[in-house]
Amino acid sequence: MKVIVCVKQIPDPALPGELDPSTNYLKRDDKLILDESDSYGVEMALQLVEAAGGGDVSLVSMAPNGEVGGLRTALAMGAEDAVLVSDSALAGTDALGTAKVLSAAISRMSPDLILAGVESSDGYTGTVPEMIAGALNMPSITFAKQIRVEGSTVMVQRQTEAGYDDVECPTPALVSVTAGVVEPRYPSFKGIMAAKKKHVEELDLDALGIDSSAVGKDGARQETIRVTDAEARQAGEVVEDQGDAHEKIIEFLGELKVI
Ligand SMILES: Cc1cc2nc3c(=O)[nH]c(=O)nc-3n(C[C@H](O)[C@H](O)[C@H](O)COP(=O)(O)OP(=O)(O)OC[C@H]3O[C@@H](n4cnc5c(N)ncnc54)[C@H](O)[C@@H]3O)c2cc1C
């Protein structure tokens, strides 16, 4: 079984992010890391291949400046190899452009299954996976908490507000994985050393046959019009216990749909 995982490499969220004041684009010039959202897809893919008793996990990413830092982390977890699409003409590419680029790269790879995160954690739209499936004309299932593949059918427990739905579709298919549903493995020292030698194929737009006017700033249909500071965090509500505090807390958690 061949599983491809879409892996976004993002600026380290532990560092203060910075916007380019002329474009309002997130600066991505420094080292990028594996988006934690995608570590769940990588883990899920590795478990599926292990359960199938064979196959391999390949990664695909689009990132500026030939960045492979996040890919090396996923390779150290156990993925076999990776494809990176990097081209200066991609600066300013929006979500649709990203999906066009990733689907062009994936179409060369003949997967049984493609996994992606439900949404990334830096400048997320939560739309890229389904647009990739649309471009590749394949079925897509979102919000997976559990995935099984039997023959040419993929069976998914799809998370809902009330629990989950069982859904299935034929392969090849794209499934987006909900964050937190598996425990991503830590790369071992051996894995980290092996990852240094694993093959990362770097492609540009010419190699994919994509006209630069279809992507980048010129091809983008998304624009950052305004940037405002996030609302300051409000003080929490203090519940004074007069014998009914537990009821108030249960009511509060109910409103948040946590219970
Ligand atoms: C204003 C602007 C400027 C940008 N500039 C650049 C740039 O200079 N260079 C550049 O390369 N990109 C650039 N991008 C593209 C950007 O980094 C994202 O890839 C794109 O916007 C989609 O991300 P998202 O967070 O909305 O995806 P979502 O739909 O929230 O992501 C869901 C899942 O899709 C997959 N996915 C999303 N993006 C990628 C990716 N890039 N690679 C692999 N998998 C992915 C991941 O599995 C992710 O978990 C820019 C985007 C914008 C809006």
The ligand as an SDF file (V2000), in Angstrom:
LIG
                    3D

 53 58  0  0  0  0  0  0  0  0999 V2000
   -0.5790   35.3930    1.5170 C   0  0  0  0  0  0  0  0  0  0  0  0
    0.0600   34.0530    1.3190 C   0  0  0  0  0  0  0  0  0  0  0  0
    1.4120   33.9540    0.9900 C   0  0  0  0  0  0  0  0  0  0  0  0
    1.9910   32.6960    0.7920 C   0  0  0  0  0  0  0  0  0  0  0  0
    3.2870   32.6400    0.4410 N   0  0  0  0  0  0  0  0  0  0  0  0
    3.8480   31.4530    0.2120 C   0  0  0  0  0  0  0  0  0  0  0  0
    5.1920   31.3600   -0.1890 C   0  0  0  0  0  0  0  0  0  0  0  0
    5.8820   32.3690   -0.3030 O   0  0  0  0  0  0  0  0  0  0  0  0
    5.7150   30.1320   -0.4810 N   0  0  0  0  0  0  0  0  0  0  0  0
    4.9530   28.9880   -0.3350 C   0  0  0  0  0  0  0  0  0  0  0  0
    5.4740   27.8850   -0.5950 O   0  0  0  0  0  0  0  0  0  0  0  0
    3.6550   29.0340    0.0790 N   0  0  0  0  0  0  0  0  0  0  0  0
    3.0890   30.2380    0.3370 C   0  0  0  0  0  0  0  0  0  0  0  0
    1.7880   30.3030    0.7040 N   0  0  0  0  0  0  0  0  0  0  0  0
    1.0010   29.0850    0.7880 C   0  0  0  0  0  0  0  0  0  0  0  0
    0.7280   28.6740    2.2010 C   0  0  0  0  0  0  0  0  0  0  0  0
    1.9100   28.3880    2.8980 O   0  0  0  0  0  0  0  0  0  0  0  0
   -0.1900   27.4730    2.3200 C   0  0  0  0  0  0  0  0  0  0  0  0
    0.4190   26.3270    1.7990 O   0  0  0  0  0  0  0  0  0  0  0  0
   -1.5490   27.6720    1.7110 C   0  0  0  0  0  0  0  0  0  0  0  0
   -2.0460   28.9520    1.9850 O   0  0  0  0  0  0  0  0  0  0  0  0
   -2.5390   26.6540    2.2530 C   0  0  0  0  0  0  0  0  0  0  0  0
   -2.4160   26.5840    3.6490 O   0  0  0  0  0  0  0  0  0  0  0  0
   -3.6330   26.4640    4.6390 P   0  0  0  0  0  0  0  0  0  0  0  0
   -2.9800   26.6710    5.9540 O   0  0  0  0  0  0  0  0  0  0  0  0
   -4.7790   27.3180    4.2660 O   0  0  0  0  0  0  0  0  0  0  0  0
   -4.0580   24.9590    4.4310 O   0  0  0  0  0  0  0  0  0  0  0  0
   -5.1550   24.1210    5.1810 P   0  0  0  0  0  0  0  0  0  0  0  0
   -6.2150   23.8190    4.2050 O   0  0  0  0  0  0  0  0  0  0  0  0
   -5.5350   24.7610    6.4960 O   0  0  0  0  0  0  0  0  0  0  0  0
   -4.2650   22.8390    5.4850 O   0  0  0  0  0  0  0  0  0  0  0  0
   -4.8140   21.5490    5.6550 C   0  0  0  0  0  0  0  0  0  0  0  0
   -3.7880   20.5240    5.3140 C   0  0  0  0  0  0  0  0  0  0  0  0
   -3.4220   20.6470    3.9220 O   0  0  0  0  0  0  0  0  0  0  0  0
   -2.0570   20.2950    3.7680 C   0  0  0  0  0  0  0  0  0  0  0  0
   -1.2800   21.4640    3.2900 N   0  0  0  0  0  0  0  0  0  0  0  0
   -1.6260   22.7800    3.3150 C   0  0  0  0  0  0  0  0  0  0  0  0
   -0.6230   23.5350    2.8100 N   0  0  0  0  0  0  0  0  0  0  0  0
    0.3780   22.6740    2.4720 C   0  0  0  0  0  0  0  0  0  0  0  0
    1.6770   22.8240    1.9270 C   0  0  0  0  0  0  0  0  0  0  0  0
    2.1840   24.0380    1.6080 N   0  0  0  0  0  0  0  0  0  0  0  0
    2.4220   21.7140    1.7170 N   0  0  0  0  0  0  0  0  0  0  0  0
    1.9360   20.4620    2.0210 C   0  0  0  0  0  0  0  0  0  0  0  0
    0.7230   20.2610    2.5690 N   0  0  0  0  0  0  0  0  0  0  0  0
   -0.0460   21.3460    2.7820 C   0  0  0  0  0  0  0  0  0  0  0  0
   -1.5420   19.8580    5.1470 C   0  0  0  0  0  0  0  0  0  0  0  0
   -1.7430   18.4710    5.3120 O   0  0  0  0  0  0  0  0  0  0  0  0
   -2.4720   20.6330    6.0760 C   0  0  0  0  0  0  0  0  0  0  0  0
   -2.5670   20.0650    7.3860 O   0  0  0  0  0  0  0  0  0  0  0  0
    1.2050   31.5290    0.9340 C   0  0  0  0  0  0  0  0  0  0  0  0
   -0.1370   31.6400    1.2840 C   0  0  0  0  0  0  0  0  0  0  0  0
   -0.7220   32.8730    1.4620 C   0  0  0  0  0  0  0  0  0  0  0  0
   -2.2140   32.9780    1.8160 C   0  0  0  0  0  0  0  0  0  0  0  0
  1  2  1  0
  2  3  1  0
  2 52  2  0
  3  4  2  0
  4  5  1  0
  4 50  1  0
  5  6  2  0
  6  7  1  0
  6 13  1  0
  7  8  2  0
  7  9  1  0
  9 10  1  0
 10 11  2  0
 10 12  1  0
 12 13  2  0
 13 14  1  0
 14 15  1  0
 14 50  1  0
 15 16  1  0
 16 17  1  0
 16 18  1  0
 18 19  1  0
 18 20  1  0
 20 21  1  0
 20 22  1  0
 22 23  1  0
 23 24  1  0
 24 25  2  0
 24 26  1  0
 24 27  1  0
 27 28  1  0
 28 29  2  0
 28 30  1  0
 28 31  1  0
 31 32  1  0
 32 33  1  0
 33 34  1  0
 33 48  1  0
 34 35  1  0
 35 36  1  0
 35 46  1  0
 36 37  1  0
 36 45  1  0
 37 38  2  0
 38 39  1  0
 39 40  1  0
 39 45  2  0
 40 41  1  0
 40 42  2  0
 42 43  1  0
 43 44  2  0
 44 45  1  0
 46 47  1  0
 46 48  1  0
 48 49  1  0
 50 51  2  0
 51 52  1  0
 52 53  1  0
M  END
$$$$
